[in-house]
């Protein structure tokens, strides 16, 4: 019986010691230099161009600012060559290999139309596939859609400049 109690006590103590292995640091550790450089690479103007399921073309530029804000300008060209332009704005960030954005609203003819912050569809997260100083590939966690963007100069004009 004494051996049984000793064994039971040993298992209990081993179980308690494993609980402490899941402890966390008191403060957030500093970012590594590679993570600081990763975020810095995302700043600036990027261009994307994809075919639409309807047979048209979706082009966009996104400008990410160092303060964590972004603006996206879209140009959608339908099969009949009609075009639609619109813009969005929001905040962005990166944590580990996750890029995220929060859509704050639309801009139409200079007028800002805010989003509904309680709408879960305005929050997006993406897995970073590739990020270099010239190419950014990422995949939506929700839809699995993949996007490939190319870094462009600030003088790039959507619908007039080509890569």
Residue pairs with C-beta under 8 A, 6 or more apart in sequence:
35 94
35 96
38 94
38 128
38 131
39 93
39 94
41 131
41 132
41 133
41 136
42 64
42 92
42 94
42 99
42 131
42 136
43 64
43 65
43 66
44 63
44 64
44 151
44 154
45 61
45 62
45 63
45 151
45 152
45 153
45 154
45 156
46 61
46 62
46 63
46 64
46 136
46 149
46 150
46 151
46 152
47 59
47 60
47 61
47 149
47 150
47 151
47 152
47 156
47 158
47 163
48 58
48 59
48 60
48 61
48 62
48 147
48 148
48 149
48 150
49 57
49 58
49 59
49 163
50 57
50 58
50 147
51 57
51 58
52 58
52 76
54 78
54 79
55 79
56 76
56 77
56 78
56 79
57 76
57 77
58 74
58 75
58 76
58 77
59 74
59 75
59 76
59 77
59 158
59 159
60 72
60 73
60 74
60 75
60 158
61 72
61 73
61 152
61 156
61 158
62 70
62 71
62 72
62 149
63 70
63 71
63 72
64 70
64 92
68 91
68 92
68 93
69 89
69 90
69 91
69 92
70 89
70 90
70 91
70 92
70 101
71 87
71 88
71 89
71 107
72 87
72 88
72 89
73 85
73 86
73 87
73 158
74 84
74 85
74 86
74 87
74 88
75 83
75 84
75 85
75 158
75 159
76 83
76 84
76 85
77 83
78 84
83 159
85 159
86 106
86 107
86 108
87 106
87 107
87 108
88 103
88 105
88 106
88 107
89 103
89 104
89 105
89 106
89 107
89 112
90 101
90 102
90 103
90 104
90 105
90 115
90 122
91 101
91 102
91 104
92 99
92 100
92 101
92 102
93 99
93 100
93 101
94 100
94 128
97 127
97 128
98 125
98 126
98 127
98 128
98 141
99 125
99 126
99 127
99 128
99 138
100 123
100 124
100 125
100 126
101 123
101 124
101 126
102 122
102 123
102 124
103 115
103 122
103 123
103 124
104 114
104 115
104 122
105 112
105 113
105 114
105 115
106 112
106 113
106 115
107 113
115 122
116 122
124 140
124 142
125 140
125 141
125 142
126 138
126 139
126 140
126 141
126 147
127 138
127 139
127 141
128 136
128 137
128 138
129 137
129 138
129 139
129 146
130 136
130 137
131 137
133 151
134 150
134 151
135 148
135 149
135 150
135 151
136 148
136 149
136 150
136 151
137 146
137 147
137 148
137 149
138 146
138 147
139 145
139 146
139 147
140 146
140 147
150 163
152 161
152 163
155 161
